[in-house]
Amino acid sequence: MSVAVEDRPLVLGKGHGGMPARRAVVRWAWRLFRREWRQQSLVLALLLVAIAATTVGLGAAANTAGGQASTFGTANYLAMLGSSTGAKVDADIATLRASFGTIDVIRHQKIPVPGSANAVDLRDQDPNGPYGQSMLRLDAGRYPTGPDEIAVTDRVAKLFNLQLGGTWDQGGRRRTVVGLVENPLDLRSRFALVAPGQLSAADSVTVLIRATESQFSAAKRPDGMNVNVRGYEQEAAGSIMVLILATIGLMFVGLLAVAGFTVMAQRRLRSLGMLGAIGASHRHIRLVLVANGAVIGVAGALAGAAAGIAGWFALGPQLEPLLGHRVDRFQLPWLPLLGAVLLAIVTAVCAAWWPARGAARVPVVAALSARPVPPRPARRFAALGAVLLAAGLGALILAKQTRPPYIIGGVLGTAFGLLLLAPVGVAVAGRLARLVPLAPRLALRDLARYRARSSAALAAISLAVGIAAVVTLSAGVSVAKAQVPTGGNLPSDQAIVWLSEHALDGPQPTLTQGQVDSARQRADAIAAELHATSVLPLQTLVNTAGPNENGGYPAMWLAQPHPITEGGRTGVSYSSNGAIKLFLATPEVLTHYGIDPASIAADTDVVTSRASVDGYDLIPVGRDVQWHPKVQHVALPAYTSLPGTLITQRVLEALQLTAVPAGWLIEAPKNLTQAQIDLVEQRAQAGGLSVETRPTGADVVRLANYMTGGGIAVALGVLAMTVGLIRTETARDLRTLAAAGARRGTRRALTAATATALALLGAVLGVAGAYLALLAWHHRDPHWLGHVPVLNLAAILIGLPLIAYVGGWLLAGKEPPALSRQPLE
């Protein structure tokens, strides 16, 4: 007779049991999860919600790239030719085609809209173009193919009262509307489409090119061509931000999971003691809880990913009006999503590892007695937390509000440092217990006695409150800055009605005198709404010899050049940071600011209140023109959007620039309210205009109120879970108190005191951390933090503990049914 065994027999006293022992422990952990999954449903639900929200957020972030894709299509270079008609443009197109091979040419012509300053774009574009195909979508009918056919967007059809199959008499030419089209990457775009080659008199010509950086740098290009380069890194920024927020959310979930796994370890302490008594090593005992955490992490992460994908499929189309472009529900960043799922699993495993480490170190006899493990000294956590906190605050100081790596490191260091200080807060509460009456004394000593779960819960509460406090204090800073009479973009009693929707940051529309007069009437109507005391016309400068961008020409600025090297070629680049807006020095503007036009010297080029404009170039002319302006200093406003730097008529003639209307400066008799701002913005949008005012901070205050309420709600949820766990673990003590004659009020006071202590400690720690972080952020101007949002902070520091006390008092007090012992399984 022969005997065969599947696994090698276990030799007692040697090694750790090998794979058979590990498999047995993992099977027991799996059975433990199946039997007690209801007790761990909170951690499962939190992981599910976190991953589901991350999946939806990643989907939204991946589909917010319509800003660049709506103009570049699938190309990475957009060239605007210096001429739009004639042999020159044909020669330029031929040069680009010879240099790059495949290109996509799009011609544009402006169609004026009665009563509006913004024209409709008439496009000559091939629907099957190699790079612009993604920028066109047919909603009804067909694309135009003949010379007298046209397709329009839904907004253009409503604007000109057009219907499919009808005719459109535009500019003396009748065309049949054969289709309804849209730019799926920009649903707000208003344009009409003609067949390729049917637009003879174009205002501008753009060419889409796809090439590598070295290919584009080495290729021959036409003279006078303006090039925009697609910035792909901006499209990934949304996914990166979502993952950062998901990391913070999972850190919060991990803190709650630590409390849950600690309770489970305490509940199963006798079973773990029996496991150790029959020969299990510390590694096996740790493996029980770590495997249980891995199972919870895998189940919660996969369920959350499935729920998130289903939610994204249902929610994606609903976001199209908000995002302004069509949403591809299958366009999900799968690699970041996989990273979020793995991060959730690692979070659950790490949350289970710490309680597992503590349970494995409990002696067998102490585990069989099921007595609470004495808390570890908090000084180790305090020392590490102090180091991380100091490093985080130092990084925020070094960041100078402009360096992303320092900002991210500072935020994470400060957050982790404060979280590691939570055990110190619990220990301090235990020390202060002797100063309060009996019921609160027992509650505080229970917090210190079960410090592991109490500290994790306190850290979670502090994190939620800290985030809300940062937003609240930042809102106070924004409101304080808005109330300062100097600095910023505009005074609080002034508004600018711009002809361009991008103010001076985008192309300035080329308008007829009738369109300018119509826009002036709308500006006067807005001024009447505000009971304005003055309306000042503003003019800027453009170079009409340069490329036409979307029916207009870019405004002239003064900017500082920054040397760059690209493809072996040296050049300069210009940034909008620190650039100076330019306005024409009209007699009206000079008189409005108390300057006699006759006092301006005849040879003056620039009139400014700045100390110097040395080192600035006139863009978009750039360094192609040698310009050494003569500057005359006068008293002009220092606000960034007001005419603080003026160009004289002499410069127009010398550089062959053109003055065009930019907008109207409206001055009201008193500071504008948020209701007035909302009203004039609606009036301006109806007329194709835009309005700029000084931020009032109302939106930020509204966000701060929402965040305060949300932080309090999250903290109360954590309190409910934590108090329930602690009261469950101390059920035997409650039964003993009941047997000794303790009344319902005493039991209520115990629960209320536990909730109040955690709420107060979390509120103080969170607000203190928020103040420290913002002091480091505003270390150059800390006076802004002197404007305290009293109501919001009172809601956190007073309202949260009060609600916790009332809730704990009302939801407690039920007498235990009987005295019993914890069963040994």
Summary of the structure (lengths in Angstrom):
residues: 825
radius of gyration: 34.3
end to end distance: 39.9
largest distance: 122.4
contacts: 2768
relative contact order: 0.10
helix: 54%
strand: 15%
